[in-house]
Amino acid sequence: QVQLVDSGGGLVQAGGSLRLSCAASGRTFSSNAMGWFRQALGKEREFVAAISWSGGSTDYADSVKGRFTISRDNAKNTVYLQMNSLKPEDTAVYYCAARYGKGWTARLPHEYDNWGQGTQVTVSS
């Protein structure tokens, strides 16, 4: 199993940038596809981005395409989410997630097996 620790959230003005990190423990990190989800207050958890085990394939929600970039460093057991041109509607708790033993991307929360504890991102207008 992979244990995940999210970090990098904070308060930023609209138009600003943040980079989230997700540090994973466990020897199988490099064989897992990884994803980022977010959950705003009073709303359901939604897909943001995902990356395949090698980093060769990525997928983004339409709402963040062109503004967010997901990447991974398998040598450091870490996945990143670079968020640029942030908008107030990006405000949410962001969670990274791992697909244990599965290398391809997915968009539904139930397709992920392990979750980080979440990191708050707040974008002020």
CNS distance restraints for C-alpha pairs under 8 A (distance, minus, plus):
assign (resid   1 and name CA) (resid  26 and name CA) 6.50 0.50 0.50
assign (resid   1 and name CA) (resid  28 and name CA) 7.50 0.50 0.50
assign (resid   1 and name CA) (resid 100 and name CA) 6.84 0.50 0.50
assign (resid   1 and name CA) (resid 114 and name CA) 7.78 0.50 0.50
assign (resid   2 and name CA) (resid  24 and name CA) 6.20 0.50 0.50
assign (resid   2 and name CA) (resid  25 and name CA) 5.55 0.50 0.50
assign (resid   2 and name CA) (resid  26 and name CA) 5.11 0.50 0.50
assign (resid   2 and name CA) (resid  27 and name CA) 7.90 0.50 0.50
assign (resid   2 and name CA) (resid  28 and name CA) 7.12 0.50 0.50
assign (resid   2 and name CA) (resid  29 and name CA) 6.68 0.50 0.50
assign (resid   2 and name CA) (resid  98 and name CA) 7.34 0.50 0.50
assign (resid   2 and name CA) (resid 100 and name CA) 7.34 0.50 0.50
assign (resid   2 and name CA) (resid 114 and name CA) 6.65 0.50 0.50
assign (resid   3 and name CA) (resid  24 and name CA) 5.51 0.50 0.50
assign (resid   3 and name CA) (resid  25 and name CA) 5.24 0.50 0.50
assign (resid   3 and name CA) (resid  26 and name CA) 6.95 0.50 0.50
assign (resid   3 and name CA) (resid 114 and name CA) 6.88 0.50 0.50
assign (resid   3 and name CA) (resid 115 and name CA) 7.54 0.50 0.50
assign (resid   3 and name CA) (resid 116 and name CA) 7.31 0.50 0.50
assign (resid   4 and name CA) (resid  22 and name CA) 6.27 0.50 0.50
assign (resid   4 and name CA) (resid  23 and name CA) 5.66 0.50 0.50
assign (resid   4 and name CA) (resid  24 and name CA) 4.60 0.50 0.50
assign (resid   4 and name CA) (resid  25 and name CA) 6.66 0.50 0.50
assign (resid   4 and name CA) (resid  96 and name CA) 7.37 0.50 0.50
assign (resid   4 and name CA) (resid  97 and name CA) 7.48 0.50 0.50
assign (resid   4 and name CA) (resid 114 and name CA) 7.35 0.50 0.50
assign (resid   4 and name CA) (resid 115 and name CA) 6.26 0.50 0.50
assign (resid   4 and name CA) (resid 116 and name CA) 4.62 0.50 0.50
assign (resid   4 and name CA) (resid 117 and name CA) 7.53 0.50 0.50
assign (resid   5 and name CA) (resid  22 and name CA) 5.39 0.50 0.50
assign (resid   5 and name CA) (resid  23 and name CA) 5.21 0.50 0.50
assign (resid   5 and name CA) (resid  24 and name CA) 6.54 0.50 0.50
assign (resid   5 and name CA) (resid 116 and name CA) 5.15 0.50 0.50
assign (resid   5 and name CA) (resid 117 and name CA) 6.41 0.50 0.50
assign (resid   5 and name CA) (resid 118 and name CA) 7.87 0.50 0.50
assign (resid   6 and name CA) (resid  20 and name CA) 7.21 0.50 0.50
assign (resid   6 and name CA) (resid  21 and name CA) 5.80 0.50 0.50
assign (resid   6 and name CA) (resid  22 and name CA) 4.44 0.50 0.50
assign (resid   6 and name CA) (resid  23 and name CA) 6.61 0.50 0.50
assign (resid   6 and name CA) (resid  95 and name CA) 6.83 0.50 0.50
assign (resid   6 and name CA) (resid  96 and name CA) 6.64 0.50 0.50
assign (resid   6 and name CA) (resid 116 and name CA) 5.63 0.50 0.50
assign (resid   6 and name CA) (resid 117 and name CA) 6.34 0.50 0.50
assign (resid   6 and name CA) (resid 118 and name CA) 5.72 0.50 0.50
assign (resid   6 and name CA) (resid 119 and name CA) 5.98 0.50 0.50
assign (resid   7 and name CA) (resid  20 and name CA) 5.77 0.50 0.50
assign (resid   7 and name CA) (resid  21 and name CA) 5.29 0.50 0.50
assign (resid   7 and name CA) (resid  22 and name CA) 6.36 0.50 0.50
assign (resid   7 and name CA) (resid 118 and name CA) 7.68 0.50 0.50
assign (resid   7 and name CA) (resid 119 and name CA) 5.80 0.50 0.50
assign (resid   8 and name CA) (resid  18 and name CA) 7.13 0.50 0.50
assign (resid   8 and name CA) (resid  19 and name CA) 5.98 0.50 0.50
assign (resid   8 and name CA) (resid  20 and name CA) 4.44 0.50 0.50
assign (resid   8 and name CA) (resid  21 and name CA) 6.01 0.50 0.50
assign (resid   8 and name CA) (resid 119 and name CA) 7.00 0.50 0.50
assign (resid   9 and name CA) (resid  18 and name CA) 7.08 0.50 0.50
assign (resid   9 and name CA) (resid  19 and name CA) 7.56 0.50 0.50
assign (resid   9 and name CA) (resid  20 and name CA) 6.23 0.50 0.50
assign (resid   9 and name CA) (resid 119 and name CA) 5.24 0.50 0.50
assign (resid   9 and name CA) (resid 120 and name CA) 5.16 0.50 0.50
assign (resid   9 and name CA) (resid 121 and name CA) 4.87 0.50 0.50
assign (resid   9 and name CA) (resid 122 and name CA) 7.90 0.50 0.50
assign (resid  10 and name CA) (resid  18 and name CA) 7.84 0.50 0.50
assign (resid  10 and name CA) (resid 119 and name CA) 7.97 0.50 0.50
assign (resid  10 and name CA) (resid 120 and name CA) 6.16 0.50 0.50
assign (resid  10 and name CA) (resid 121 and name CA) 5.05 0.50 0.50
assign (resid  10 and name CA) (resid 122 and name CA) 6.14 0.50 0.50
assign (resid  11 and name CA) (resid 121 and name CA) 6.17 0.50 0.50
assign (resid  11 and name CA) (resid 122 and name CA) 4.74 0.50 0.50
assign (resid  11 and name CA) (resid 123 and name CA) 5.92 0.50 0.50
assign (resid  11 and name CA) (resid 124 and name CA) 7.35 0.50 0.50
assign (resid  12 and name CA) (resid  16 and name CA) 6.05 0.50 0.50
assign (resid  12 and name CA) (resid  17 and name CA) 7.25 0.50 0.50
assign (resid  12 and name CA) (resid  18 and name CA) 7.73 0.50 0.50
assign (resid  12 and name CA) (resid 121 and name CA) 7.91 0.50 0.50
assign (resid  12 and name CA) (resid 122 and name CA) 6.33 0.50 0.50
assign (resid  12 and name CA) (resid 123 and name CA) 5.02 0.50 0.50
assign (resid  12 and name CA) (resid 124 and name CA) 6.27 0.50 0.50
assign (resid  13 and name CA) (resid  86 and name CA) 7.65 0.50 0.50
assign (resid  13 and name CA) (resid 123 and name CA) 5.37 0.50 0.50
assign (resid  13 and name CA) (resid 124 and name CA) 4.77 0.50 0.50
assign (resid  13 and name CA) (resid 125 and name CA) 6.18 0.50 0.50
assign (resid  14 and name CA) (resid  85 and name CA) 6.94 0.50 0.50
assign (resid  14 and name CA) (resid  86 and name CA) 5.32 0.50 0.50
assign (resid  14 and name CA) (resid  87 and name CA) 5.04 0.50 0.50
assign (resid  14 and name CA) (resid  88 and name CA) 6.27 0.50 0.50
assign (resid  14 and name CA) (resid 123 and name CA) 5.69 0.50 0.50
assign (resid  14 and name CA) (resid 124 and name CA) 5.68 0.50 0.50
assign (resid  14 and name CA) (resid 125 and name CA) 5.33 0.50 0.50
assign (resid  15 and name CA) (resid  84 and name CA) 7.04 0.50 0.50
assign (resid  15 and name CA) (resid  85 and name CA) 4.16 0.50 0.50
assign (resid  15 and name CA) (resid  86 and name CA) 4.87 0.50 0.50
assign (resid  15 and name CA) (resid  87 and name CA) 6.41 0.50 0.50
assign (resid  16 and name CA) (resid  84 and name CA) 6.15 0.50 0.50
assign (resid  16 and name CA) (resid  85 and name CA) 5.48 0.50 0.50
assign (resid  16 and name CA) (resid  86 and name CA) 5.50 0.50 0.50
assign (resid  17 and name CA) (resid  82 and name CA) 7.49 0.50 0.50
assign (resid  17 and name CA) (resid  83 and name CA) 5.38 0.50 0.50
assign (resid  17 and name CA) (resid  84 and name CA) 4.40 0.50 0.50
assign (resid  17 and name CA) (resid  85 and name CA) 6.24 0.50 0.50
assign (resid  17 and name CA) (resid  86 and name CA) 6.19 0.50 0.50
assign (resid  18 and name CA) (resid  82 and name CA) 6.18 0.50 0.50
assign (resid  18 and name CA) (resid  83 and name CA) 5.24 0.50 0.50
assign (resid  18 and name CA) (resid  84 and name CA) 6.76 0.50 0.50
assign (resid  19 and name CA) (resid  80 and name CA) 6.80 0.50 0.50
assign (resid  19 and name CA) (resid  81 and name CA) 5.57 0.50 0.50
assign (resid  19 and name CA) (resid  82 and name CA) 4.40 0.50 0.50
assign (resid  19 and name CA) (resid  83 and name CA) 5.90 0.50 0.50
assign (resid  20 and name CA) (resid  80 and name CA) 5.53 0.50 0.50
assign (resid  20 and name CA) (resid  81 and name CA) 4.99 0.50 0.50
assign (resid  20 and name CA) (resid  82 and name CA) 6.41 0.50 0.50
assign (resid  20 and name CA) (resid  83 and name CA) 7.87 0.50 0.50
assign (resid  21 and name CA) (resid  78 and name CA) 6.73 0.50 0.50
assign (resid  21 and name CA) (resid  79 and name CA) 5.87 0.50 0.50
assign (resid  21 and name CA) (resid  80 and name CA) 4.57 0.50 0.50
assign (resid  21 and name CA) (resid  81 and name CA) 6.53 0.50 0.50
assign (resid  22 and name CA) (resid  78 and name CA) 5.44 0.50 0.50
assign (resid  22 and name CA) (resid  79 and name CA) 5.20 0.50 0.50
assign (resid  22 and name CA) (resid  80 and name CA) 6.28 0.50 0.50
assign (resid  22 and name CA) (resid  96 and name CA) 6.37 0.50 0.50
assign (resid  22 and name CA) (resid 116 and name CA) 7.57 0.50 0.50
assign (resid  23 and name CA) (resid  76 and name CA) 7.95 0.50 0.50
assign (resid  23 and name CA) (resid  77 and name CA) 6.02 0.50 0.50
assign (resid  23 and name CA) (resid  78 and name CA) 4.58 0.50 0.50
assign (resid  23 and name CA) (resid  79 and name CA) 6.78 0.50 0.50
assign (resid  24 and name CA) (resid  29 and name CA) 6.77 0.50 0.50
assign (resid  24 and name CA) (resid  77 and name CA) 5.35 0.50 0.50
assign (resid  24 and name CA) (resid  78 and name CA) 5.99 0.50 0.50
assign (resid  25 and name CA) (resid  29 and name CA) 7.28 0.50 0.50
assign (resid  25 and name CA) (resid  77 and name CA) 6.99 0.50 0.50
assign (resid  28 and name CA) (resid  32 and name CA) 6.84 0.50 0.50
assign (resid  28 and name CA) (resid 100 and name CA) 7.99 0.50 0.50
assign (resid  28 and name CA) (resid 101 and name CA) 7.49 0.50 0.50
assign (resid  29 and name CA) (resid  74 and name CA) 7.13 0.50 0.50
assign (resid  29 and name CA) (resid  77 and name CA) 6.18 0.50 0.50
assign (resid  30 and name CA) (resid  53 and name CA) 5.75 0.50 0.50
assign (resid  30 and name CA) (resid  54 and name CA) 7.19 0.50 0.50
assign (resid  30 and name CA) (resid  74 and name CA) 5.46 0.50 0.50
assign (resid  30 and name CA) (resid  77 and name CA) 7.26 0.50 0.50
assign (resid  31 and name CA) (resid  53 and name CA) 5.19 0.50 0.50
assign (resid  31 and name CA) (resid  54 and name CA) 7.76 0.50 0.50
assign (resid  31 and name CA) (resid 100 and name CA) 7.88 0.50 0.50
assign (resid  31 and name CA) (resid 101 and name CA) 6.09 0.50 0.50
assign (resid  31 and name CA) (resid 102 and name CA) 6.74 0.50 0.50
assign (resid  31 and name CA) (resid 103 and name CA) 5.64 0.50 0.50
assign (resid  32 and name CA) (resid  52 and name CA) 7.22 0.50 0.50
assign (resid  32 and name CA) (resid  53 and name CA) 5.08 0.50 0.50
assign (resid  32 and name CA) (resid  98 and name CA) 6.18 0.50 0.50
assign (resid  32 and name CA) (resid  99 and name CA) 5.38 0.50 0.50
assign (resid  32 and name CA) (resid 100 and name CA) 5.51 0.50 0.50
assign (resid  32 and name CA) (resid 101 and name CA) 5.47 0.50 0.50
assign (resid  32 and name CA) (resid 102 and name CA) 5.28 0.50 0.50
assign (resid  32 and name CA) (resid 103 and name CA) 4.84 0.50 0.50
assign (resid  32 and name CA) (resid 104 and name CA) 7.75 0.50 0.50
assign (resid  33 and name CA) (resid  50 and name CA) 7.24 0.50 0.50
assign (resid  33 and name CA) (resid  51 and name CA) 5.73 0.50 0.50
assign (resid  33 and name CA) (resid  52 and name CA) 4.43 0.50 0.50
assign (resid  33 and name CA) (resid  53 and name CA) 4.57 0.50 0.50
assign (resid  33 and name CA) (resid  98 and name CA) 6.07 0.50 0.50
assign (resid  33 and name CA) (resid  99 and name CA) 5.36 0.50 0.50
assign (resid  33 and name CA) (resid 100 and name CA) 7.63 0.50 0.50
assign (resid  33 and name CA) (resid 102 and name CA) 6.06 0.50 0.50
assign (resid  33 and name CA) (resid 103 and name CA) 4.52 0.50 0.50
assign (resid  33 and name CA) (resid 104 and name CA) 5.44 0.50 0.50
assign (resid  33 and name CA) (resid 105 and name CA) 5.67 0.50 0.50
assign (resid  34 and name CA) (resid  50 and name CA) 5.61 0.50 0.50
assign (resid  34 and name CA) (resid  51 and name CA) 5.43 0.50 0.50
assign (resid  34 and name CA) (resid  52 and name CA) 6.60 0.50 0.50
assign (resid  34 and name CA) (resid  53 and name CA) 7.29 0.50 0.50
assign (resid  34 and name CA) (resid  79 and name CA) 7.41 0.50 0.50
assign (resid  34 and name CA) (resid  96 and name CA) 7.17 0.50 0.50
assign (resid  34 and name CA) (resid  97 and name CA) 5.69 0.50 0.50
assign (resid  34 and name CA) (resid  98 and name CA) 4.63 0.50 0.50
assign (resid  34 and name CA) (resid  99 and name CA) 6.20 0.50 0.50
assign (resid  34 and name CA) (resid 105 and name CA) 7.13 0.50 0.50
assign (resid  35 and name CA) (resid  47 and name CA) 7.87 0.50 0.50
assign (resid  35 and name CA) (resid  48 and name CA) 7.52 0.50 0.50
assign (resid  35 and name CA) (resid  49 and name CA) 5.62 0.50 0.50
assign (resid  35 and name CA) (resid  50 and name CA) 3.99 0.50 0.50
assign (resid  35 and name CA) (resid  51 and name CA) 6.29 0.50 0.50
assign (resid  35 and name CA) (resid  96 and name CA) 5.61 0.50 0.50
assign (resid  35 and name CA) (resid  97 and name CA) 5.12 0.50 0.50
assign (resid  35 and name CA) (resid  98 and name CA) 6.40 0.50 0.50
assign (resid  35 and name CA) (resid 105 and name CA) 7.54 0.50 0.50
assign (resid  35 and name CA) (resid 106 and name CA) 7.73 0.50 0.50
assign (resid  36 and name CA) (resid  47 and name CA) 6.57 0.50 0.50
assign (resid  36 and name CA) (resid  48 and name CA) 5.41 0.50 0.50
assign (resid  36 and name CA) (resid  49 and name CA) 5.24 0.50 0.50
assign (resid  36 and name CA) (resid  50 and name CA) 6.21 0.50 0.50
assign (resid  36 and name CA) (resid  81 and name CA) 7.65 0.50 0.50
assign (resid  36 and name CA) (resid  94 and name CA) 6.86 0.50 0.50
assign (resid  36 and name CA) (resid  95 and name CA) 5.62 0.50 0.50
assign (resid  36 and name CA) (resid  96 and name CA) 4.43 0.50 0.50
assign (resid  36 and name CA) (resid  97 and name CA) 6.19 0.50 0.50
assign (resid  37 and name CA) (resid  45 and name CA) 6.53 0.50 0.50
assign (resid  37 and name CA) (resid  46 and name CA) 5.44 0.50 0.50
assign (resid  37 and name CA) (resid  47 and name CA) 4.55 0.50 0.50
assign (resid  37 and name CA) (resid  48 and name CA) 4.95 0.50 0.50
assign (resid  37 and name CA) (resid  49 and name CA) 7.03 0.50 0.50
assign (resid  37 and name CA) (resid  94 and name CA) 5.74 0.50 0.50
assign (resid  37 and name CA) (resid  95 and name CA) 5.19 0.50 0.50
assign (resid  37 and name CA) (resid  96 and name CA) 6.30 0.50 0.50
assign (resid  37 and name CA) (resid  97 and name CA) 7.66 0.50 0.50
assign (resid  38 and name CA) (resid  45 and name CA) 5.51 0.50 0.50
assign (resid  38 and name CA) (resid  46 and name CA) 5.44 0.50 0.50
assign (resid  38 and name CA) (resid  47 and name CA) 6.64 0.50 0.50
assign (resid  38 and name CA) (resid  48 and name CA) 6.69 0.50 0.50
assign (resid  38 and name CA) (resid  92 and name CA) 5.83 0.50 0.50
assign (resid  38 and name CA) (resid  93 and name CA) 5.44 0.50 0.50
assign (resid  38 and name CA) (resid  94 and name CA) 4.27 0.50 0.50
assign (resid  38 and name CA) (resid  95 and name CA) 5.91 0.50 0.50
assign (resid  39 and name CA) (resid  43 and name CA) 6.23 0.50 0.50
assign (resid  39 and name CA) (resid  44 and name CA) 5.93 0.50 0.50
assign (resid  39 and name CA) (resid  45 and name CA) 4.34 0.50 0.50
assign (resid  39 and name CA) (resid  46 and name CA) 6.24 0.50 0.50
assign (resid  39 and name CA) (resid  92 and name CA) 5.23 0.50 0.50
assign (resid  39 and name CA) (resid  93 and name CA) 5.31 0.50 0.50
assign (resid  39 and name CA) (resid  94 and name CA) 6.57 0.50 0.50
assign (resid  40 and name CA) (resid  44 and name CA) 7.27 0.50 0.50
assign (resid  40 and name CA) (resid  45 and name CA) 7.41 0.50 0.50
assign (resid  40 and name CA) (resid  91 and name CA) 6.50 0.50 0.50
assign (resid  40 and name CA) (resid  92 and name CA) 4.18 0.50 0.50
assign (resid  40 and name CA) (resid  93 and name CA) 6.30 0.50 0.50
assign (resid  41 and name CA) (resid  92 and name CA) 6.91 0.50 0.50
assign (resid  45 and name CA) (resid 109 and name CA) 7.72 0.50 0.50
assign (resid  46 and name CA) (resid 109 and name CA) 7.83 0.50 0.50
assign (resid  47 and name CA) (resid  60 and name CA) 7.97 0.50 0.50
assign (resid  47 and name CA) (resid  61 and name CA) 6.46 0.50 0.50
assign (resid  47 and name CA) (resid 107 and name CA) 5.74 0.50 0.50
assign (resid  47 and name CA) (resid 108 and name CA) 6.90 0.50 0.50
assign (resid  47 and name CA) (resid 109 and name CA) 7.52 0.50 0.50
assign (resid  48 and name CA) (resid  60 and name CA) 5.87 0.50 0.50
assign (resid  48 and name CA) (resid  61 and name CA) 5.18 0.50 0.50
assign (resid  48 and name CA) (resid  64 and name CA) 6.99 0.50 0.50
assign (resid  49 and name CA) (resid  58 and name CA) 7.27 0.50 0.50
assign (resid  49 and name CA) (resid  59 and name CA) 5.47 0.50 0.50
assign (resid  49 and name CA) (resid  60 and name CA) 4.34 0.50 0.50
assign (resid  49 and name CA) (resid  61 and name CA) 6.21 0.50 0.50
assign (resid  49 and name CA) (resid  69 and name CA) 7.96 0.50 0.50
assign (resid  49 and name CA) (resid  70 and name CA) 6.54 0.50 0.50
assign (resid  49 and name CA) (resid 107 and name CA) 7.90 0.50 0.50
assign (resid  50 and name CA) (resid  58 and name CA) 5.59 0.50 0.50
assign (resid  50 and name CA) (resid  59 and name CA) 5.20 0.50 0.50
assign (resid  50 and name CA) (resid  60 and name CA) 6.63 0.50 0.50
assign (resid  50 and name CA) (resid  70 and name CA) 6.89 0.50 0.50
assign (resid  50 and name CA) (resid 105 and name CA) 5.67 0.50 0.50
assign (resid  50 and name CA) (resid 106 and name CA) 6.84 0.50 0.50
assign (resid  50 and name CA) (resid 107 and name CA) 7.46 0.50 0.50
assign (resid  51 and name CA) (resid  55 and name CA) 5.65 0.50 0.50
assign (resid  51 and name CA) (resid  56 and name CA) 7.54 0.50 0.50
assign (resid  51 and name CA) (resid  57 and name CA) 5.74 0.50 0.50
assign (resid  51 and name CA) (resid  58 and name CA) 4.42 0.50 0.50
assign (resid  51 and name CA) (resid  59 and name CA) 6.54 0.50 0.50
assign (resid  51 and name CA) (resid  70 and name CA) 6.74 0.50 0.50
assign (resid  51 and name CA) (resid  71 and name CA) 6.98 0.50 0.50
assign (resid  51 and name CA) (resid  72 and name CA) 7.80 0.50 0.50
assign (resid  51 and name CA) (resid 104 and name CA) 7.47 0.50 0.50
assign (resid  51 and name CA) (resid 105 and name CA) 5.79 0.50 0.50
assign (resid  52 and name CA) (resid  56 and name CA) 6.34 0.50 0.50
assign (resid  52 and name CA) (resid  57 and name CA) 5.25 0.50 0.50
assign (resid  52 and name CA) (resid  58 and name CA) 6.39 0.50 0.50
assign (resid  52 and name CA) (resid 103 and name CA) 5.44 0.50 0.50
assign (resid  52 and name CA) (resid 104 and name CA) 4.82 0.50 0.50
assign (resid  52 and name CA) (resid 105 and name CA) 5.33 0.50 0.50
assign (resid  53 and name CA) (resid 102 and name CA) 7.89 0.50 0.50
assign (resid  53 and name CA) (resid 103 and name CA) 4.63 0.50 0.50
assign (resid  53 and name CA) (resid 104 and name CA) 6.61 0.50 0.50
assign (resid  54 and name CA) (resid 103 and name CA) 7.80 0.50 0.50
assign (resid  55 and name CA) (resid  71 and name CA) 6.64 0.50 0.50
assign (resid  55 and name CA) (resid  72 and name CA) 6.41 0.50 0.50
assign (resid  57 and name CA) (resid 104 and name CA) 7.92 0.50 0.50
assign (resid  57 and name CA) (resid 105 and name CA) 7.66 0.50 0.50
assign (resid  58 and name CA) (resid  70 and name CA) 7.32 0.50 0.50
assign (resid  58 and name CA) (resid 105 and name CA) 7.24 0.50 0.50
assign (resid  59 and name CA) (resid 105 and name CA) 7.21 0.50 0.50
assign (resid  60 and name CA) (resid  64 and name CA) 6.64 0.50 0.50
assign (resid  60 and name CA) (resid  65 and name CA) 5.66 0.50 0.50
assign (resid  61 and name CA) (resid  65 and name CA) 6.15 0.50 0.50
assign (resid  64 and name CA) (resid  68 and name CA) 5.61 0.50 0.50
assign (resid  67 and name CA) (resid  83 and name CA) 6.17 0.50 0.50
assign (resid  67 and name CA) (resid  84 and name CA) 5.16 0.50 0.50
assign (resid  67 and name CA) (resid  85 and name CA) 6.09 0.50 0.50
assign (resid  67 and name CA) (resid  86 and name CA) 7.70 0.50 0.50
assign (resid  68 and name CA) (resid  81 and name CA) 6.71 0.50 0.50
assign (resid  68 and name CA) (resid  82 and name CA) 5.48 0.50 0.50
assign (resid  68 and name CA) (resid  83 and name CA) 4.48 0.50 0.50
assign (resid  68 and name CA) (resid  84 and name CA) 6.00 0.50 0.50
assign (resid  69 and name CA) (resid  80 and name CA) 7.99 0.50 0.50
assign (resid  69 and name CA) (resid  81 and name CA) 5.66 0.50 0.50
assign (resid  69 and name CA) (resid  82 and name CA) 5.05 0.50 0.50
assign (resid  69 and name CA) (resid  83 and name CA) 6.63 0.50 0.50
assign (resid  70 and name CA) (resid  79 and name CA) 7.33 0.50 0.50
assign (resid  70 and name CA) (resid  80 and name CA) 5.63 0.50 0.50
assign (resid  70 and name CA) (resid  81 and name CA) 4.59 0.50 0.50
assign (resid  70 and name CA) (resid  82 and name CA) 6.38 0.50 0.50
assign (resid  71 and name CA) (resid  79 and name CA) 5.78 0.50 0.50
assign (resid  71 and name CA) (resid  80 and name CA) 5.23 0.50 0.50
assign (resid  71 and name CA) (resid  81 and name CA) 6.61 0.50 0.50
assign (resid  72 and name CA) (resid  77 and name CA) 7.75 0.50 0.50
assign (resid  72 and name CA) (resid  78 and name CA) 5.77 0.50 0.50
assign (resid  72 and name CA) (resid  79 and name CA) 4.13 0.50 0.50
assign (resid  72 and name CA) (resid  80 and name CA) 5.92 0.50 0.50
assign (resid  73 and name CA) (resid  77 and name CA) 6.07 0.50 0.50
assign (resid  73 and name CA) (resid  78 and name CA) 5.43 0.50 0.50
assign (resid  73 and name CA) (resid  79 and name CA) 6.30 0.50 0.50
assign (resid  74 and name CA) (resid  78 and name CA) 6.40 0.50 0.50
assign (resid  86 and name CA) (resid  90 and name CA) 6.50 0.50 0.50
assign (resid  86 and name CA) (resid 123 and name CA) 6.76 0.50 0.50
assign (resid  87 and name CA) (resid  91 and name CA) 7.60 0.50 0.50
assign (resid  87 and name CA) (resid 123 and name CA) 6.13 0.50 0.50
assign (resid  87 and name CA) (resid 124 and name CA) 7.80 0.50 0.50
assign (resid  87 and name CA) (resid 125 and name CA) 7.57 0.50 0.50
assign (resid  88 and name CA) (resid 122 and name CA) 7.33 0.50 0.50
assign (resid  88 and name CA) (resid 123 and name CA) 4.68 0.50 0.50
assign (resid  88 and name CA) (resid 124 and name CA) 5.69 0.50 0.50
assign (resid  88 and name CA) (resid 125 and name CA) 5.97 0.50 0.50
assign (resid  89 and name CA) (resid 123 and name CA) 7.57 0.50 0.50
assign (resid  90 and name CA) (resid 121 and name CA) 7.57 0.50 0.50
assign (resid  90 and name CA) (resid 122 and name CA) 7.47 0.50 0.50
assign (resid  90 and name CA) (resid 123 and name CA) 6.72 0.50 0.50
assign (resid  91 and name CA) (resid 120 and name CA) 7.81 0.50 0.50
assign (resid  91 and name CA) (resid 121 and name CA) 5.39 0.50 0.50
assign (resid  91 and name CA) (resid 122 and name CA) 4.58 0.50 0.50
assign (resid  91 and name CA) (resid 123 and name CA) 5.47 0.50 0.50
assign (resid  92 and name CA) (resid 120 and name CA) 6.06 0.50 0.50
assign (resid  92 and name CA) (resid 121 and name CA) 5.52 0.50 0.50
assign (resid  92 and name CA) (resid 122 and name CA) 6.61 0.50 0.50
assign (resid  93 and name CA) (resid 118 and name CA) 5.84 0.50 0.50
assign (resid  93 and name CA) (resid 119 and name CA) 5.38 0.50 0.50
assign (resid  93 and name CA) (resid 120 and name CA) 4.32 0.50 0.50
assign (resid  93 and name CA) (resid 121 and name CA) 5.97 0.50 0.50
assign (resid  94 and name CA) (resid 118 and name CA) 5.25 0.50 0.50
assign (resid  94 and name CA) (resid 119 and name CA) 5.27 0.50 0.50
assign (resid  94 and name CA) (resid 120 and name CA) 6.21 0.50 0.50
assign (resid  94 and name CA) (resid 121 and name CA) 6.98 0.50 0.50
assign (resid  95 and name CA) (resid 115 and name CA) 6.73 0.50 0.50
assign (resid  95 and name CA) (resid 116 and name CA) 5.64 0.50 0.50
assign (resid  95 and name CA) (resid 117 and name CA) 6.66 0.50 0.50
assign (resid  95 and name CA) (resid 118 and name CA) 4.44 0.50 0.50
assign (resid  95 and name CA) (resid 119 and name CA) 6.64 0.50 0.50
assign (resid  96 and name CA) (resid 115 and name CA) 5.90 0.50 0.50
assign (resid  96 and name CA) (resid 116 and name CA) 5.39 0.50 0.50
assign (resid  96 and name CA) (resid 118 and name CA) 7.22 0.50 0.50
assign (resid  97 and name CA) (resid 112 and name CA) 6.12 0.50 0.50
assign (resid  97 and name CA) (resid 113 and name CA) 7.16 0.50 0.50
assign (resid  97 and name CA) (resid 114 and name CA) 5.45 0.50 0.50
assign (resid  97 and name CA) (resid 115 and name CA) 4.41 0.50 0.50
assign (resid  97 and name CA) (resid 116 and name CA) 6.27 0.50 0.50
assign (resid  98 and name CA) (resid 112 and name CA) 5.55 0.50 0.50
assign (resid  98 and name CA) (resid 113 and name CA) 5.91 0.50 0.50
assign (resid  98 and name CA) (resid 114 and name CA) 5.18 0.50 0.50
assign (resid  98 and name CA) (resid 115 and name CA) 6.60 0.50 0.50
assign (resid  99 and name CA) (resid 103 and name CA) 7.31 0.50 0.50
assign (resid  99 and name CA) (resid 111 and name CA) 6.80 0.50 0.50
assign (resid  99 and name CA) (resid 112 and name CA) 4.60 0.50 0.50
assign (resid  99 and name CA) (resid 113 and name CA) 5.41 0.50 0.50
assign (resid  99 and name CA) (resid 114 and name CA) 6.98 0.50 0.50
assign (resid 100 and name CA) (resid 112 and name CA) 7.24 0.50 0.50
assign (resid 100 and name CA) (resid 113 and name CA) 5.89 0.50 0.50
assign (resid 100 and name CA) (resid 114 and name CA) 7.32 0.50 0.50
assign (resid 106 and name CA) (resid 111 and name CA) 6.64 0.50 0.50
assign (resid 106 and name CA) (resid 112 and name CA) 7.99 0.50 0.50
assign (resid 107 and name CA) (resid 111 and name CA) 7.53 0.50 0.50
assign (resid 108 and name CA) (resid 112 and name CA) 7.51 0.50 0.50
